[in-house]
Amino acid sequence: MNKEQAEKIVREAQWVHSFELTHGIWTPGLHKTDAKAILNERFALPMDLAGKTALDIGALDGPYSFELERRGAKVISLDIQSPDVTGYNAAKAVLGSRNEYVQGNVYELDRILGGISFDLILFFGVWYHLKHPVLAFEQISKALKADGLLLFEGEVLKNYAENTDGSVHADADLVAAMAESDLPITLYYSGPFKKDQWNWFVPNRACVNEWIKTAGMQMTGHGFWDSHPHQRMYGTAVRQPGAVIHVDNPVWPKQSST
């Protein structure tokens, strides 16, 4: 495929992220994403992932999926959207990628992936779009190899909070106290947050840590991208040896009669 053909494919696709597919060819998305730099600088991810298996949850048009492939990983990309709608298949065609795309829900990882486990799982920009984030982390934990690594990133309570009408909450000291507290706290919105109907939870750092622990994992590092209006947390987690994922509420056994 020559450059003119590749550019035509890119122009005709729909993109969320703006990223360099190959030398001089950029996708025209709204959010500029340098996957290579982010994986290097925030996560210190090795450039050589040969022999590793990776799952990219919430892949959309695939900037991280294709960067993982460049590093030698065998990649499965997962998203609820069709790869023809997001531009993923267009990128795959231009790159001649061998990545596999699975259209499905994170809540059903165990079923749709047939119990496959991964060395590396990326979970970027997803948890705040979920009504059941703990269930998602539990599914991720089950899909992570015993010595595997989870890379996560998402919206957190850090700089400011919105009222339910979209206005900024006036008590900045209260918001800062909640954000920095060791109490696990989350905001919840039934309506739009940041003008997006599908933003639900905005947890503080302590809450994200508790979600991860509930799922049988342990946070091993974290940081923040928190220049206003951004308030994002990123980090890594591993499986906690011997951890048990408990059911929501057990059914009590009948007492034996004497």
C-alpha positions as YAML, in Angstrom:
chain: A
units: angstrom
residues:
- id: 1
  name: MET
  ca: [0.00, 0.00, 0.00]
- id: 2
  name: ASN
  ca: [1.44, 3.38, -0.98]
- id: 3
  name: LYS
  ca: [1.10, 6.59, 1.07]
- id: 4
  name: GLU
  ca: [-1.72, 7.99, -1.09]
- id: 5
  name: GLN
  ca: [-3.81, 4.85, -0.60]
- id: 6
  name: ALA
  ca: [-3.13, 4.85, 3.13]
- id: 7
  name: GLU
  ca: [-4.11, 8.51, 3.47]
- id: 8
  name: LYS
  ca: [-7.37, 7.85, 1.63]
- id: 9
  name: ILE
  ca: [-8.25, 5.02, 4.05]
- id: 10
  name: VAL
  ca: [-7.47, 7.28, 7.01]
- id: 11
  name: ARG
  ca: [-9.56, 10.18, 5.64]
- id: 12
  name: GLU
  ca: [-12.61, 7.97, 5.15]
- id: 13
  name: ALA
  ca: [-12.57, 6.52, 8.68]
- id: 14
  name: GLN
  ca: [-13.93, 7.95, 11.93]
- id: 15
  name: TRP
  ca: [-11.39, 8.67, 14.68]
- id: 16
  name: VAL
  ca: [-11.44, 9.58, 18.38]
- id: 17
  name: HIS
  ca: [-7.67, 9.76, 18.86]
- id: 18
  name: SER
  ca: [-5.12, 11.66, 16.81]
- id: 19
  name: PHE
  ca: [-2.00, 9.52, 16.58]
- id: 20
  name: GLU
  ca: [0.74, 8.76, 14.09]
- id: 21
  name: LEU
  ca: [-0.09, 5.50, 12.36]
- id: 22
  name: THR
  ca: [3.13, 5.40, 10.42]
- id: 23
  name: HIS
  ca: [5.71, 7.93, 9.31]
- id: 24
  name: GLY
  ca: [3.89, 11.12, 8.31]
- id: 25
  name: ILE
  ca: [0.36, 9.68, 8.46]
- id: 26
  name: TRP
  ca: [-1.78, 10.92, 11.36]
- id: 27
  name: THR
  ca: [-5.34, 10.07, 12.26]
- id: 28
  name: PRO
  ca: [-7.52, 13.21, 12.50]
- id: 29
  name: GLY
  ca: [-9.07, 12.53, 15.93]
- id: 30
  name: LEU
  ca: [-9.89, 15.08, 18.64]
- id: 31
  name: HIS
  ca: [-7.55, 13.76, 21.33]
- id: 32
  name: LYS
  ca: [-3.85, 13.78, 20.50]
- id: 33
  name: THR
  ca: [-2.33, 10.59, 21.87]
- id: 34
  name: ASP
  ca: [1.35, 9.72, 21.90]
- id: 35
  name: ALA
  ca: [1.03, 6.10, 23.00]
- id: 36
  name: LYS
  ca: [4.77, 5.47, 22.83]
- id: 37
  name: ALA
  ca: [5.63, 8.37, 25.13]
- id: 38
  name: ILE
  ca: [2.82, 7.60, 27.58]
- id: 39
  name: LEU
  ca: [3.79, 3.95, 27.93]
- id: 40
  name: ASN
  ca: [7.43, 4.92, 28.35]
- id: 41
  name: GLU
  ca: [7.13, 7.92, 30.67]
- id: 42
  name: ARG
  ca: [4.18, 6.99, 32.87]
- id: 43
  name: PHE
  ca: [4.60, 3.23, 33.01]
- id: 44
  name: ALA
  ca: [8.25, 2.54, 32.10]
- id: 45
  name: LEU
  ca: [7.00, -0.23, 29.82]
- id: 46
  name: PRO
  ca: [9.82, -2.10, 28.05]
- id: 47
  name: MET
  ca: [10.26, -1.50, 24.33]
- id: 48
  name: ASP
  ca: [10.71, -5.24, 23.81]
- id: 49
  name: LEU
  ca: [7.54, -7.19, 24.58]
- id: 50
  name: ALA
  ca: [8.34, -10.15, 22.35]
- id: 51
  name: GLY
  ca: [6.64, -13.30, 23.60]
- id: 52
  name: LYS
  ca: [4.19, -11.34, 25.77]
- id: 53
  name: THR
  ca: [0.41, -11.41, 25.46]
- id: 54
  name: ALA
  ca: [-1.51, -8.16, 25.92]
- id: 55
  name: LEU
  ca: [-5.16, -7.15, 26.25]
- id: 56
  name: ASP
  ca: [-6.17, -3.55, 25.51]
- id: 57
  name: ILE
  ca: [-9.57, -2.88, 27.11]
- id: 58
  name: GLY
  ca: [-11.42, 0.12, 25.66]
- id: 59
  name: ALA
  ca: [-9.16, 0.13, 22.63]
- id: 60
  name: LEU
  ca: [-11.41, 2.28, 20.41]
- id: 61
  name: ASP
  ca: [-9.28, 3.18, 17.36]
- id: 62
  name: GLY
  ca: [-6.23, 1.45, 18.78]
- id: 63
  name: PRO
  ca: [-3.30, 3.81, 19.51]
- id: 64
  name: TYR
  ca: [-2.11, 1.66, 22.40]
- id: 65
  name: SER
  ca: [-2.94, -1.66, 20.76]
- id: 66
  name: PHE
  ca: [-0.76, -0.91, 17.75]
- id: 67
  name: GLU
  ca: [2.06, 0.45, 19.92]
- id: 68
  name: LEU
  ca: [2.03, -2.80, 21.92]
- id: 69
  name: GLU
  ca: [2.22, -4.72, 18.65]
- id: 70
  name: ARG
  ca: [5.20, -2.60, 17.53]
- id: 71
  name: ARG
  ca: [6.95, -3.72, 20.70]
- id: 72
  name: GLY
  ca: [6.41, -7.36, 19.79]
- id: 73
  name: ALA
  ca: [3.39, -8.29, 21.92]
- id: 74
  name: LYS
  ca: [0.58, -10.52, 20.71]
- id: 75
  name: VAL
  ca: [-2.41, -8.22, 21.18]
- id: 76
  name: ILE
  ca: [-6.15, -8.63, 21.63]
- id: 77
  name: SER
  ca: [-8.09, -5.35, 21.52]
- id: 78
  name: LEU
  ca: [-11.47, -5.18, 23.23]
- id: 79
  name: ASP
  ca: [-14.19, -2.56, 22.95]
- id: 80
  name: ILE
  ca: [-17.98, -2.41, 22.88]
- id: 81
  name: GLN
  ca: [-17.78, -0.43, 19.61]
- id: 82
  name: SER
  ca: [-17.44, -1.92, 16.14]
- id: 83
  name: PRO
  ca: [-13.89, -1.67, 14.77]
- id: 84
  name: ASP
  ca: [-15.39, -0.37, 11.52]
- id: 85
  name: VAL
  ca: [-16.99, 2.56, 13.38]
- id: 86
  name: THR
  ca: [-13.95, 3.59, 15.43]
- id: 87
  name: GLY
  ca: [-11.31, 3.51, 12.69]
- id: 88
  name: TYR
  ca: [-9.55, 0.49, 14.18]
- id: 89
  name: ASN
  ca: [-9.95, -1.63, 11.06]
- id: 90
  name: ALA
  ca: [-8.73, 1.25, 8.91]
- id: 91
  name: ALA
  ca: [-5.57, 1.50, 11.02]
- id: 92
  name: LYS
  ca: [-5.15, -2.26, 10.92]
- id: 93
  name: ALA
  ca: [-5.33, -2.23, 7.12]
- id: 94
  name: VAL
  ca: [-2.79, 0.59, 6.79]
- id: 95
  name: LEU
  ca: [-0.36, -1.09, 9.19]
- id: 96
  name: GLY
  ca: [-0.89, -4.65, 8.02]
- id: 97
  name: SER
  ca: [-1.51, -5.45, 11.69]
- id: 98
  name: ARG
  ca: [-2.12, -8.94, 13.04]
- id: 99
  name: ASN
  ca: [-3.90, -7.70, 16.16]
- id: 100
  name: GLU
  ca: [-7.18, -9.42, 17.00]
- id: 101
  name: TYR
  ca: [-10.23, -7.26, 17.77]
- id: 102
  name: VAL
  ca: [-13.03, -8.54, 19.99]
- id: 103
  name: GLN
  ca: [-16.23, -6.51, 20.20]
- id: 104
  name: GLY
  ca: [-17.55, -7.12, 23.68]
- id: 105
  name: ASN
  ca: [-18.08, -5.95, 27.24]
- id: 106
  name: VAL
  ca: [-15.46, -5.91, 30.00]
- id: 107
  name: TYR
  ca: [-18.04, -7.39, 32.36]
- id: 108
  name: GLU
  ca: [-17.90, -10.61, 30.34]
- id: 109
  name: LEU
  ca: [-14.17, -11.06, 29.79]
- id: 110
  name: ASP
  ca: [-14.15, -14.57, 31.22]
- id: 111
  name: ARG
  ca: [-16.88, -15.72, 28.86]
- id: 112
  name: ILE
  ca: [-15.90, -13.96, 25.64]
- id: 113
  name: LEU
  ca: [-12.18, -14.70, 25.93]
- id: 114
  name: GLY
  ca: [-12.66, -18.29, 27.06]
- id: 115
  name: GLY
  ca: [-10.47, -18.00, 30.12]
- id: 116
  name: ILE
  ca: [-7.37, -16.71, 28.29]
- id: 117
  name: SER
  ca: [-4.93, -14.96, 30.64]
- id: 118
  name: PHE
  ca: [-2.51, -12.17, 29.76]
- id: 119
  name: ASP
  ca: [0.94, -10.92, 30.72]
- id: 120
  name: LEU
  ca: [-0.20, -7.33, 30.30]
- id: 121
  name: ILE
  ca: [-3.62, -5.67, 30.47]
- id: 122
  name: LEU
  ca: [-4.31, -2.02, 29.63]
- id: 123
  name: PHE
  ca: [-7.42, -0.43, 31.13]
- id: 124
  name: PHE
  ca: [-7.32, 3.19, 30.00]
- id: 125
  name: GLY
  ca: [-10.19, 5.67, 30.08]
- id: 126
  name: VAL
  ca: [-12.91, 3.18, 30.94]
- id: 127
  name: TRP
  ca: [-13.86, 2.85, 34.62]
- id: 128
  name: TYR
  ca: [-15.75, 6.18, 34.80]
- id: 129
  name: HIS
  ca: [-17.93, 5.04, 31.89]
- id: 130
  name: LEU
  ca: [-19.02, 1.94, 33.83]
- id: 131
  name: LYS
  ca: [-21.92, 1.52, 36.24]
- id: 132
  name: HIS
  ca: [-20.14, -1.48, 37.76]
- id: 133
  name: PRO
  ca: [-16.43, -0.64, 37.93]
- id: 134
  name: VAL
  ca: [-15.66, -3.21, 40.65]
- id: 135
  name: LEU
  ca: [-17.09, -6.00, 38.48]
- id: 136
  name: ALA
  ca: [-14.82, -4.82, 35.67]
- id: 137
  name: PHE
  ca: [-11.74, -4.93, 37.90]
- id: 138
  name: GLU
  ca: [-12.71, -8.44, 39.07]
- id: 139
  name: GLN
  ca: [-12.94, -9.64, 35.48]
- id: 140
  name: ILE
  ca: [-9.57, -8.06, 34.75]
- id: 141
  name: SER
  ca: [-8.02, -9.75, 37.77]
- id: 142
  name: LYS
  ca: [-9.24, -13.14, 36.54]
- id: 143
  name: ALA
  ca: [-7.75, -12.45, 33.09]
- id: 144
  name: LEU
  ca: [-4.35, -11.40, 34.44]
- id: 145
  name: LYS
  ca: [-1.60, -13.99, 34.75]
- id: 146
  name: ALA
  ca: [-0.26, -14.64, 38.23]
- id: 147
  name: ASP
  ca: [2.87, -12.64, 37.33]
- id: 148
  name: GLY
  ca: [1.07, -10.28, 34.97]
- id: 149
  name: LEU
  ca: [0.81, -6.49, 35.12]
- id: 150
  name: LEU
  ca: [-2.25, -4.22, 34.91]
- id: 151
  name: LEU
  ca: [-1.79, -0.68, 33.57]
- id: 152
  name: PHE
  ca: [-4.75, 1.58, 34.40]
- id: 153
  name: GLU
  ca: [-5.79, 5.19, 33.83]
- id: 154
  name: GLY
  ca: [-8.98, 7.12, 34.42]
- id: 155
  name: GLU
  ca: [-10.87, 10.11, 35.78]
- id: 156
  name: VAL
  ca: [-10.52, 10.77, 39.52]
- id: 157
  name: LEU
  ca: [-11.52, 13.41, 42.03]
- id: 158
  name: LYS
  ca: [-8.47, 15.68, 42.19]
- id: 159
  name: ASN
  ca: [-8.88, 19.33, 41.14]
- id: 160
  name: TYR
  ca: [-12.57, 20.13, 41.20]
- id: 161
  name: ALA
  ca: [-16.05, 18.64, 41.41]
- id: 162
  name: GLU
  ca: [-19.13, 19.37, 39.36]
- id: 163
  name: ASN
  ca: [-22.60, 19.81, 40.82]
- id: 164
  name: THR
  ca: [-25.35, 17.78, 39.19]
- id: 165
  name: ASP
  ca: [-26.28, 20.80, 37.07]
- id: 166
  name: GLY
  ca: [-22.76, 20.91, 35.60]
- id: 167
  name: SER
  ca: [-21.56, 23.94, 37.56]
- id: 168
  name: VAL
  ca: [-18.31, 23.77, 39.49]
- id: 169
  name: HIS
  ca: [-18.75, 23.09, 43.20]
- id: 170
  name: ALA
  ca: [-17.90, 26.25, 45.10]
- id: 171
  name: ASP
  ca: [-16.20, 24.71, 48.14]
- id: 172
  name: ALA
  ca: [-12.72, 24.03, 46.78]
- id: 173
  name: ASP
  ca: [-11.37, 23.17, 50.23]
- id: 174
  name: LEU
  ca: [-13.98, 20.44, 50.69]
- id: 175
  name: VAL
  ca: [-13.17, 18.96, 47.27]
- id: 176
  name: ALA
  ca: [-9.45, 19.00, 48.03]
- id: 177
  name: ALA
  ca: [-10.04, 17.32, 51.39]
- id: 178
  name: MET
  ca: [-12.10, 14.55, 49.77]
- id: 179
  name: ALA
  ca: [-9.57, 14.09, 46.98]
- id: 180
  name: GLU
  ca: [-6.62, 13.76, 49.34]
- id: 181
  name: SER
  ca: [-8.40, 11.76, 52.03]
- id: 182
  name: ASP
  ca: [-7.54, 8.17, 52.83]
- id: 183
  name: LEU
  ca: [-11.27, 7.58, 53.09]
- id: 184
  name: PRO
  ca: [-12.44, 5.80, 49.89]
- id: 185
  name: ILE
  ca: [-14.85, 8.32, 48.38]
- id: 186
  name: THR
  ca: [-16.50, 8.52, 44.98]
- id: 187
  name: LEU
  ca: [-18.84, 10.99, 43.31]
- id: 188
  name: TYR
  ca: [-21.68, 9.54, 41.26]
- id: 189
  name: TYR
  ca: [-23.72, 11.18, 38.51]
- id: 190
  name: SER
  ca: [-26.99, 9.90, 37.08]
- id: 191
  name: GLY
  ca: [-26.85, 12.72, 34.54]
- id: 192
  name: PRO
  ca: [-23.96, 14.19, 32.57]
- id: 193
  name: PHE
  ca: [-20.52, 14.83, 34.05]
- id: 194
  name: LYS
  ca: [-18.27, 16.99, 31.89]
- id: 195
  name: LYS
  ca: [-21.22, 17.15, 29.47]
- id: 196
  name: ASP
  ca: [-21.05, 13.41, 28.91]
- id: 197
  name: GLN
  ca: [-24.12, 11.31, 29.72]
- id: 198
  name: TRP
  ca: [-21.99, 8.19, 30.10]
- id: 199
  name: ASN
  ca: [-19.72, 9.37, 32.90]
- id: 200
  name: TRP
  ca: [-20.85, 7.80, 36.18]
- id: 201
  name: PHE
  ca: [-18.23, 7.49, 38.91]
- id: 202
  name: VAL
  ca: [-15.47, 9.94, 39.85]
- id: 203
  name: PRO
  ca: [-13.50, 8.24, 42.65]
- id: 204
  name: ASN
  ca: [-10.65, 9.57, 44.73]
- id: 205
  name: ARG
  ca: [-7.31, 7.77, 44.83]
- id: 206
  name: ALA
  ca: [-8.21, 5.81, 47.95]
- id: 207
  name: CYS
  ca: [-11.40, 4.54, 46.33]
- id: 208
  name: VAL
  ca: [-9.57, 3.31, 43.23]
- id: 209
  name: ASN
  ca: [-7.16, 1.49, 45.54]
- id: 210
  name: GLU
  ca: [-10.08, -0.22, 47.33]
- id: 211
  name: TRP
  ca: [-11.67, -1.24, 44.01]
- id: 212
  name: ILE
  ca: [-8.39, -2.85, 43.01]
- id: 213
  name: LYS
  ca: [-8.04, -4.63, 46.36]
- id: 214
  name: THR
  ca: [-11.63, -5.91, 46.15]
- id: 215
  name: ALA
  ca: [-10.69, -7.50, 42.83]
- id: 216
  name: GLY
  ca: [-7.82, -9.43, 44.40]
- id: 217
  name: MET
  ca: [-5.04, -7.13, 43.19]
- id: 218
  name: GLN
  ca: [-2.52, -4.75, 44.71]
- id: 219
  name: MET
  ca: [-1.62, -1.30, 43.42]
- id: 220
  name: THR
  ca: [2.13, -1.09, 42.85]
- id: 221
  name: GLY
  ca: [2.43, 2.52, 41.75]
- id: 222
  name: HIS
  ca: [0.41, 5.54, 40.67]
- id: 223
  name: GLY
  ca: [0.64, 9.11, 39.45]
- id: 224
  name: PHE
  ca: [-1.60, 11.96, 38.30]
- id: 225
  name: TRP
  ca: [-2.16, 13.98, 35.15]
- id: 226
  name: ASP
  ca: [-3.86, 16.85, 36.92]
- id: 227
  name: SER
  ca: [-3.47, 20.10, 35.03]
- id: 228
  name: HIS
  ca: [-6.96, 21.66, 35.10]
- id: 229
  name: PRO
  ca: [-9.48, 20.65, 33.75]
- id: 230
  name: HIS
  ca: [-7.80, 17.22, 33.62]
- id: 231
  name: GLN
  ca: [-7.86, 15.10, 36.74]
- id: 232
  name: ARG
  ca: [-6.62, 11.68, 35.75]
- id: 233
  name: MET
  ca: [-4.89, 8.97, 37.73]
- id: 234
  name: TYR
  ca: [-2.67, 6.31, 36.22]
- id: 235
  name: GLY
  ca: [-0.88, 3.39, 37.77]
- id: 236
  name: THR
  ca: [-0.04, -0.29, 37.87]
- id: 237
  name: ALA
  ca: [-1.35, -3.29, 39.78]
- id: 238
  name: VAL
  ca: [-0.56, -6.98, 40.14]
- id: 239
  name: ARG
  ca: [-2.43, -10.02, 41.37]
- id: 240
  name: GLN
  ca: [-2.32, -10.44, 45.14]
- id: 241
  name: PRO
  ca: [-1.20, -14.00, 45.94]
- id: 242
  name: GLY
  ca: [-3.88, -15.90, 47.83]
- id: 243
  name: ALA
  ca: [-6.47, -13.13, 47.49]
- id: 244
  name: VAL
  ca: [-10.09, -14.23, 47.30]
- id: 245
  name: ILE
  ca: [-12.72, -12.38, 45.27]
- id: 246
  name: HIS
  ca: [-15.81, -12.47, 47.46]
- id: 247
  name: VAL
  ca: [-19.39, -12.61, 46.19]
- id: 248
  name: ASP
  ca: [-21.60, -9.56, 46.75]
- id: 249
  name: ASN
  ca: [-23.51, -11.20, 49.59]
- id: 250
  name: PRO
  ca: [-23.47, -14.93, 50.40]
- id: 251
  name: VAL
  ca: [-26.58, -17.04, 50.70]
- id: 252
  name: TRP
  ca: [-26.85, -18.16, 54.30]
- id: 253
  name: PRO
  ca: [-26.92, -21.91, 54.84]
- id: 254
  name: LYS
  ca: [-29.92, -23.44, 56.53]
- id: 255
  name: GLN
  ca: [-29.36, -24.35, 60.15]
- id: 256
  name: SER
  ca: [-29.60, -28.03, 60.80]
- id: 257
  name: SER
  ca: [-32.38, -29.09, 63.12]
- id: 258
  name: THR
  ca: [-31.46, -31.02, 66.24]
...
